[in-house]
């Protein structure tokens, strides 16, 4: 409560001080409501942080719960300058010797005639240019640049057009196939009227060719330099040909990829553990917005630990600790990579079942548990909905009380204004009486 206001006479009374003191005292319930609203908002913000951390944990868990992507392979080429490789989950471990005899190429044909410029000289007045099976019709006079634009505007044309200067003042039209391989070669039929452009079908700058290579001495041909069926589960991209060079491609199980995905899960889980520990400390210290004592956070932490310690899968390995994933004394997760590698070496199918069995897999169970907390109607959304409702309720109370206090302040201000005016009149009368007394004394009345 504020200090009592003492009226020490009729002079020098600051009614603003009196008014503010009264309003401060009567605003105490409003301040309490505002403090409560701030606390509720801080708590909701903390729950929002928890939701973000759970989303990250679910993403990390999802990367370990799909059996189709769990067993990954890595492919490597002894000479990446000749070819590059990448493996998919369907790869098969093995060693492959590759010789690249020829690359797949797109046809390139250059006009046998030239124009002195690109955008002034008319090279045709109409007609058509047939490229492969596609006829490009010219409606009227065109320059070399306009002819190239007409060809490029035809989406069905097997070739794109460009212009090059082979010598100063000599510009030629270049037709380049959109796709590689012999099947995509094209002939050119020139039916341009009054045309100065000519093409020699027998003299291409580059002939369309198929890729040709030997894989373990088996001949392979492709219209593209990217082959996705020549080595099971491996995409091979040819870079350069050298029939005298043997490139060795090795395909093996990629334990590092799986370990990195587990590491990502471990990091997300430990981040959640650190968050929960920090919230417990904050709650003990009375920090506004802390949820260390909230049943949602405590229940979540216990449920996750129970799930990670439980039995899963249908193979020889039924606990995550058996493949190197365990807890420290402080409740954090750790991964022993050597134990994981040993488990994969001895029984990779059991590791896959432990992690990603359709009904009993560990990480599918973790996903379901997180969904119980984060999905619509889950524990976390329900908690935040209750907070939101309470914040709204308190907000309405604040608005109502603020309105009442504003009315109260206006009423007091009106009363004090009237009192101030009355006291001013009294002071004026007092002065008049004093002056009258002085006059009487001086006149010896």
C-alpha positions as CSV (number, residue, x, y, z in Angstrom):
1,X,0.0,0.0,0.0
2,X,1.1,3.6,-0.7
3,X,1.9,6.1,2.0
4,X,-1.1,8.1,3.4
5,X,-1.7,11.5,1.9
6,X,-1.5,14.3,4.5
7,X,-3.3,17.6,3.9
8,X,-1.1,20.2,5.5
9,X,-3.3,23.2,4.8
10,X,-4.9,24.9,2.0
11,X,-1.8,26.0,0.2
12,X,0.6,24.1,-2.1
13,X,-1.4,20.9,-2.4
14,X,-0.4,18.9,-5.5
15,X,-3.5,17.1,-6.4
16,X,-1.7,15.1,-9.2
17,X,0.5,13.5,-6.5
18,X,-2.6,12.6,-4.6
19,X,-4.4,11.3,-7.7
20,X,-1.4,9.2,-8.8
21,X,-0.9,7.7,-5.3
22,X,-4.6,6.7,-5.1
23,X,-4.5,5.2,-8.6
24,X,-1.3,3.3,-7.9
25,X,-2.9,1.7,-4.9
26,X,-6.0,0.8,-6.7
27,X,-4.0,-0.5,-9.7
28,X,-2.4,-3.2,-7.6
29,X,-4.9,-5.9,-8.8
30,X,-4.3,-4.9,-12.4
31,X,-0.6,-5.2,-12.0
32,X,-1.0,-8.6,-10.6
33,X,-3.1,-9.6,-13.6
34,X,-0.5,-8.2,-16.0
35,X,2.3,-10.1,-14.2
36,X,0.2,-13.3,-14.4
37,X,-0.4,-12.7,-18.2
38,X,3.4,-12.2,-18.7
39,X,4.1,-15.5,-16.8
40,X,1.6,-17.4,-18.9
41,X,3.0,-16.0,-22.1
42,X,6.5,-16.9,-21.0
43,X,5.3,-20.5,-20.2
44,X,3.8,-20.7,-23.7
45,X,7.0,-19.5,-25.3
46,X,8.9,-22.3,-23.4
47,X,6.4,-24.9,-24.7
48,X,7.0,-23.6,-28.2
49,X,10.7,-24.2,-27.8
50,X,9.9,-27.7,-26.6
51,X,7.8,-28.3,-29.7
52,X,10.7,-27.2,-31.9
53,X,13.0,-29.6,-30.3
54,X,10.5,-32.4,-30.6
55,X,10.2,-31.6,-34.3
56,X,13.9,-31.9,-34.7
57,X,14.0,-35.2,-32.8
58,X,11.2,-36.6,-35.0
59,X,13.0,-35.7,-38.2
60,X,16.1,-37.4,-36.9
61,X,14.1,-40.5,-35.9
62,X,12.3,-40.6,-39.3
63,X,15.7,-40.9,-41.0
64,X,16.2,-44.2,-39.1
65,X,12.7,-45.7,-39.3
66,X,12.4,-46.5,-43.0
67,X,13.9,-49.9,-43.8
68,X,14.1,-49.1,-47.5
69,X,16.7,-46.4,-46.9
70,X,18.4,-47.8,-43.8
71,X,21.0,-50.1,-45.4
72,X,22.9,-47.7,-47.5
73,X,25.9,-48.3,-49.8
74,X,28.7,-46.1,-51.0
75,X,30.3,-46.3,-54.4
76,X,33.8,-44.9,-55.3
77,X,35.7,-44.6,-58.6
78,X,39.5,-44.9,-58.7
79,X,39.5,-42.0,-61.3
80,X,36.7,-39.5,-60.8
81,X,38.1,-37.5,-63.8
82,X,37.0,-40.4,-66.0
83,X,33.7,-41.2,-64.3
84,X,31.8,-40.5,-61.2
85,X,29.5,-42.9,-59.3
86,X,26.8,-42.7,-56.6
87,X,25.0,-45.6,-54.9
88,X,21.3,-46.1,-54.0
89,X,19.9,-48.4,-51.3
90,X,19.4,-51.1,-53.9
91,X,23.1,-51.4,-54.6
92,X,25.1,-54.7,-54.3
93,X,28.5,-54.8,-52.8
94,X,31.1,-55.6,-55.4
95,X,34.1,-54.5,-57.5
96,X,33.7,-53.4,-61.1
97,X,36.4,-52.7,-63.8
98,X,35.3,-50.1,-66.3
99,X,36.8,-48.9,-69.6
100,X,35.2,-45.9,-71.4
101,X,35.6,-46.3,-75.1
102,X,33.3,-43.5,-76.2
103,X,31.1,-40.8,-74.8
104,X,27.5,-40.2,-75.8
105,X,27.4,-37.0,-77.9
106,X,24.8,-34.8,-79.4
107,X,24.9,-33.9,-83.1
108,X,26.3,-30.5,-83.9
109,X,25.8,-29.2,-87.5
110,X,27.2,-25.8,-88.7
111,X,25.8,-24.0,-91.8
112,X,28.2,-24.3,-94.7
113,X,27.4,-20.6,-95.7
114,X,27.5,-17.5,-93.6
115,X,26.0,-14.1,-93.2
116,X,27.9,-10.8,-92.8
117,X,25.9,-9.9,-89.7
118,X,23.4,-11.3,-87.3
119,X,20.5,-8.8,-87.3
120,X,20.5,-6.8,-90.5
121,X,21.0,-9.0,-93.6
122,X,17.9,-11.1,-94.7
123,X,18.9,-14.7,-94.9
124,X,15.5,-16.0,-96.1
125,X,12.1,-14.6,-97.1
126,X,10.0,-17.5,-96.1
127,X,9.7,-21.3,-96.5
128,X,10.7,-23.8,-93.9
129,X,13.6,-25.7,-92.4
130,X,13.0,-29.3,-91.5
131,X,15.1,-30.6,-88.7
132,X,14.7,-34.3,-88.2
133,X,10.9,-34.8,-88.3
134,X,10.1,-31.2,-87.2
135,X,9.3,-28.6,-89.8
136,X,10.0,-25.0,-88.7
137,X,8.0,-22.6,-90.9
138,X,9.2,-19.1,-91.6
139,X,6.4,-16.6,-92.2
140,X,8.4,-13.8,-93.8
141,X,11.8,-12.2,-94.2
142,X,14.2,-13.1,-91.4
143,X,17.7,-12.2,-90.3
144,X,20.1,-14.9,-89.0
145,X,19.2,-13.9,-85.5
146,X,15.4,-14.2,-86.2
147,X,15.9,-17.6,-87.9
148,X,17.7,-18.9,-84.8
149,X,14.9,-17.5,-82.7
150,X,12.2,-19.2,-84.8
151,X,14.0,-22.6,-84.4
152,X,14.4,-22.2,-80.7
153,X,10.7,-21.2,-80.3
154,X,9.7,-24.7,-81.6
155,X,9.7,-26.9,-78.5
156,X,9.5,-30.0,-80.8
157,X,12.7,-29.2,-82.7
158,X,15.3,-31.9,-81.9
159,X,18.0,-29.2,-82.0
160,X,18.6,-25.8,-80.6
161,X,20.1,-22.9,-82.7
162,X,22.9,-20.6,-81.9
163,X,25.1,-18.2,-83.9
164,X,28.9,-18.1,-84.0
165,X,31.5,-15.9,-85.7
166,X,34.0,-18.2,-87.4
167,X,35.8,-15.2,-88.8
168,X,35.4,-11.5,-88.7
169,X,32.2,-10.7,-90.7
170,X,31.3,-14.4,-91.1
171,X,28.4,-15.5,-88.9
172,X,27.2,-19.1,-89.1
173,X,24.1,-20.9,-87.8
174,X,24.8,-23.8,-85.4
175,X,22.3,-26.6,-84.8
176,X,23.0,-28.6,-81.6
177,X,21.0,-31.7,-80.7
178,X,19.0,-31.5,-77.5
179,X,19.8,-35.1,-76.7
180,X,22.8,-37.3,-77.0
181,X,23.0,-40.7,-78.8
182,X,22.8,-42.0,-82.3
183,X,19.0,-42.3,-82.0
184,X,18.8,-38.6,-81.7
185,X,20.7,-37.7,-84.8
186,X,18.8,-35.5,-87.3
187,X,18.9,-34.6,-91.0
188,X,18.3,-31.1,-92.3
189,X,16.0,-30.3,-95.2
190,X,16.4,-26.7,-96.3
191,X,13.3,-25.3,-98.0
192,X,13.9,-21.7,-97.2
193,X,12.9,-19.3,-100.0
194,X,15.6,-16.9,-101.2
195,X,17.7,-18.4,-98.5
196,X,21.4,-17.9,-98.2
197,X,21.8,-20.6,-95.5
198,X,23.0,-24.0,-96.5
199,X,23.8,-27.2,-94.6
200,X,25.9,-30.2,-95.4
201,X,24.3,-33.3,-93.8
202,X,27.4,-35.3,-94.5
203,X,29.7,-33.0,-92.7
204,X,28.7,-32.5,-89.1
205,X,31.0,-30.7,-86.7
206,X,30.1,-33.5,-84.2
207,X,28.3,-36.7,-85.0
208,X,25.7,-38.1,-82.6
209,X,27.2,-41.1,-80.8
210,X,26.3,-43.6,-78.1
211,X,28.4,-44.1,-75.1
212,X,30.4,-47.3,-75.3
213,X,32.1,-48.9,-72.4
214,X,33.2,-52.3,-70.9
215,X,32.1,-53.2,-67.4
216,X,33.9,-56.3,-66.2
217,X,34.6,-57.0,-69.9
218,X,30.9,-56.8,-70.7
219,X,30.1,-54.4,-73.6
220,X,27.5,-51.7,-72.6
221,X,26.1,-49.0,-74.8
222,X,23.9,-46.0,-73.8
223,X,22.4,-43.0,-75.5
224,X,23.3,-41.0,-72.4
225,X,26.5,-40.5,-70.4
226,X,24.5,-41.2,-67.3
227,X,23.9,-44.9,-66.8
228,X,21.7,-46.1,-63.9
229,X,21.3,-49.8,-64.8
230,X,24.8,-50.8,-65.9
231,X,25.9,-51.5,-62.3
232,X,23.0,-52.6,-59.9
233,X,22.0,-49.7,-57.7
234,X,24.7,-47.4,-58.9
235,X,24.5,-44.4,-61.1
236,X,27.6,-44.0,-63.4
237,X,28.3,-40.6,-65.0
238,X,30.9,-40.7,-67.8
239,X,33.3,-37.8,-67.9
240,X,35.9,-38.6,-70.5
241,X,36.9,-41.5,-72.7
242,X,40.1,-43.5,-72.6
243,X,40.0,-47.0,-73.9
244,X,43.4,-47.7,-72.4
245,X,42.5,-46.8,-68.9
246,X,40.7,-49.1,-66.4
247,X,38.7,-47.4,-63.8
248,X,37.9,-49.5,-60.7
249,X,34.5,-48.9,-59.1
250,X,34.0,-50.3,-55.6
251,X,30.6,-50.6,-53.9
252,X,30.3,-51.4,-50.3
253,X,28.1,-50.9,-47.2
254,X,28.1,-47.3,-46.0
255,X,28.4,-47.6,-42.3
256,X,29.4,-43.9,-42.0
257,X,26.0,-42.8,-43.4
258,X,24.1,-44.8,-40.9
259,X,26.3,-43.7,-38.1
260,X,25.9,-40.0,-39.1
261,X,22.1,-40.4,-39.0
262,X,22.3,-42.0,-35.6
263,X,24.6,-39.2,-34.5
264,X,22.0,-36.7,-35.6
265,X,19.4,-38.5,-33.5
266,X,21.7,-38.6,-30.5
267,X,22.4,-34.8,-30.9
268,X,18.7,-34.0,-31.1
269,X,17.9,-36.2,-28.1
270,X,20.7,-34.8,-26.0
271,X,19.5,-31.3,-26.9
272,X,16.1,-32.2,-25.5
273,X,17.8,-33.6,-22.3
274,X,19.8,-30.4,-21.8
275,X,16.6,-28.4,-22.3
276,X,14.7,-30.5,-19.7
277,X,17.6,-30.2,-17.2
278,X,17.8,-26.4,-17.7
279,X,14.0,-26.1,-17.2
280,X,14.3,-28.1,-13.9
281,X,17.0,-25.8,-12.7
282,X,15.0,-22.7,-13.8
283,X,11.9,-24.0,-12.0
284,X,13.8,-24.6,-8.8
285,X,15.1,-21.0,-9.0
286,X,11.6,-19.6,-9.6
287,X,12.3,-18.4,-13.1
288,X,9.1,-17.1,-14.8
289,X,8.0,-19.4,-17.7
290,X,10.0,-22.5,-16.6
291,X,8.2,-25.8,-17.1
292,X,10.7,-28.1,-15.2
293,X,7.9,-29.3,-12.9
294,X,5.3,-29.6,-15.7
295,X,3.9,-33.1,-16.1
296,X,4.1,-32.9,-19.9
297,X,7.9,-32.4,-20.0
298,X,8.6,-34.9,-17.2
299,X,6.3,-37.5,-18.8
300,X,7.9,-37.0,-22.2
301,X,11.4,-37.5,-20.9
302,X,10.5,-40.7,-19.0
303,X,8.6,-42.1,-22.0
304,X,11.4,-41.5,-24.4
305,X,13.9,-43.1,-22.1
306,X,11.7,-46.1,-21.6
307,X,11.2,-46.5,-25.3
308,X,14.9,-46.3,-26.0
309,X,15.7,-48.9,-23.4
310,X,12.9,-51.3,-24.4
311,X,13.0,-54.3,-26.7
312,X,12.4,-53.9,-30.4
313,X,12.7,-55.8,-33.7
314,X,12.4,-59.5,-34.4
315,X,16.1,-60.4,-35.0
316,X,19.1,-61.3,-32.9
317,X,19.5,-57.7,-31.7
318,X,16.5,-56.5,-29.6
319,X,18.0,-53.6,-27.7
320,X,19.7,-50.5,-28.9
321,X,22.5,-50.9,-26.4
322,X,23.5,-54.1,-28.3
323,X,24.4,-52.1,-31.3
324,X,26.2,-49.3,-29.5
325,X,23.5,-46.9,-28.6
326,X,23.4,-46.3,-24.8
327,X,22.9,-43.8,-22.0
328,X,25.4,-42.0,-19.8
329,X,25.0,-41.5,-16.1
330,X,23.6,-38.0,-16.8
331,X,20.9,-39.4,-19.1
332,X,22.5,-38.5,-22.4
333,X,22.7,-40.8,-25.4
334,X,26.0,-42.0,-26.8
335,X,26.9,-44.0,-29.9
336,X,29.8,-46.5,-29.9
337,X,30.7,-46.7,-33.6
338,X,32.8,-49.8,-33.2
339,X,29.9,-51.7,-31.6
340,X,27.6,-50.5,-34.4
341,X,30.1,-51.7,-37.1
342,X,30.5,-55.1,-35.4
343,X,26.7,-55.5,-35.3
344,X,26.4,-54.7,-38.9
345,X,29.2,-57.0,-39.8
346,X,27.6,-59.9,-37.9
347,X,23.9,-59.5,-38.7
348,X,22.9,-56.4,-40.7
349,X,19.3,-57.7,-41.1
350,X,18.9,-57.8,-37.3
351,X,20.1,-54.2,-37.1
352,X,17.6,-53.2,-39.7
353,X,14.8,-55.0,-37.9
354,X,15.8,-53.4,-34.6
355,X,15.7,-49.9,-36.1
356,X,13.0,-50.1,-38.6
357,X,10.7,-53.1,-38.3
358,X,7.3,-52.1,-39.5
359,X,5.6,-52.9,-36.2
360,X,8.3,-53.2,-33.5
361,X,11.1,-51.0,-34.8
362,X,12.7,-48.7,-32.2
363,X,12.6,-45.5,-34.2
364,X,9.1,-46.1,-35.5
365,X,8.1,-46.4,-31.8
366,X,9.9,-43.1,-31.1
367,X,8.0,-41.4,-33.9
368,X,4.7,-42.7,-32.6
369,X,5.5,-41.5,-29.1
370,X,6.5,-38.0,-30.3
371,X,3.2,-37.9,-32.3
372,X,1.3,-38.5,-29.1
373,X,2.8,-35.4,-27.8
374,X,2.9,-33.1,-30.8
375,X,0.0,-34.1,-33.1
376,X,-3.4,-32.4,-33.0
377,X,-5.0,-33.3,-29.8
378,X,-1.7,-34.4,-28.3
379,X,-0.3,-33.5,-24.9
380,X,1.7,-30.5,-26.0
381,X,-1.0,-28.8,-28.2
382,X,-3.5,-29.4,-25.4
383,X,-1.2,-27.7,-22.9
384,X,-0.7,-24.8,-25.2
385,X,-4.4,-24.5,-25.9
386,X,-5.1,-24.3,-22.2
387,X,-2.5,-21.6,-21.8
388,X,-3.9,-19.7,-24.8
389,X,-7.4,-19.8,-23.3
390,X,-6.0,-18.6,-19.9
391,X,-4.0,-15.8,-21.5
392,X,-7.2,-14.7,-23.3
393,X,-9.2,-14.8,-20.1
394,X,-6.7,-12.8,-18.2
395,X,-6.4,-10.4,-21.1
396,X,-10.2,-9.7,-20.9
397,X,-9.9,-9.2,-17.2
398,X,-7.1,-6.7,-17.8
399,X,-9.2,-4.8,-20.3
400,X,-12.2,-4.7,-18.0
401,X,-10.1,-3.5,-15.0
402,X,-8.3,-1.0,-17.1
403,X,-11.6,0.4,-18.2
404,X,-12.9,0.7,-14.6
405,X,-9.7,2.3,-13.5
406,X,-9.9,4.8,-16.3
407,X,-13.4,5.7,-15.1
408,X,-12.2,5.9,-11.5
409,X,-9.3,8.2,-12.5
410,X,-11.6,10.5,-14.4
411,X,-14.0,10.7,-11.5
412,X,-11.2,11.5,-9.0
413,X,-9.7,14.0,-11.4
414,X,-13.1,15.8,-11.6
415,X,-13.4,15.8,-7.8
416,X,-9.9,17.1,-7.3
417,X,-10.4,19.8,-9.9
418,X,-13.5,21.0,-8.1
419,X,-11.6,20.9,-4.8
420,X,-8.8,22.9,-6.3
421,X,-11.1,25.5,-7.6
422,X,-12.9,25.8,-4.2
423,X,-9.6,26.2,-2.4
424,X,-8.5,28.8,-4.9
425,X,-11.6,30.8,-4.0
426,X,-10.9,30.4,-0.3
427,X,-7.4,31.6,-0.8
428,X,-8.7,34.5,-2.7
429,X,-11.1,35.4,0.0
430,X,-8.4,35.0,2.6
431,X,-6.2,37.5,0.7
432,X,-9.1,39.9,0.5
433,X,-9.8,39.8,4.2
434,X,-6.1,40.2,5.0
435,X,-5.9,43.2,2.8
436,X,-9.1,44.7,4.4
437,X,-7.5,44.3,7.9
438,X,-4.4,46.0,6.8
439,X,-6.4,48.9,5.4
440,X,-8.4,49.3,8.6
441,X,-5.3,49.3,10.8
442,X,-3.6,51.9,8.6
443,X,-6.6,54.2,8.7
444,X,-6.8,53.9,12.5
445,X,-10.4,52.8,12.1
